[in-house]
Amino acid sequence: MKAFQTQVYISGTSDALNCKLFLGTLRGMAMQWLLGIPTQTIRTFNNLATLFISQFPANKAKQLEVADLFDIKQMKGENVKGYVTKWFQ
């Protein structure tokens, strides 16, 4: 969702067009969810994005915690620059 929002922000398209473009990216369960929403429920792209993120929380960025840092390991053959870059991703 965040990548899509960035792209439409950069392109400067209208709210209505943003909704239509986003609908074209949906497949499977996401499309079924959308088809189940009553008509006239979604008024803005922000409204659509909020509903989508609340319905599909896996698309929401996870808040990282200190414990997540222990999962970052330098791989065999990886240089220090590549290793340090992971800390900022």
Buried (B, 14 or more C-beta within 10 A) or exposed (E): BEEBBEEBEEEEBEEEEBBEBBEEEBEEEBEEBBEEEEEEEBEEBEEBBEBBBEEEEEBEEEEEEEEEEEEEEEEEEEEEEEEEEBEEE
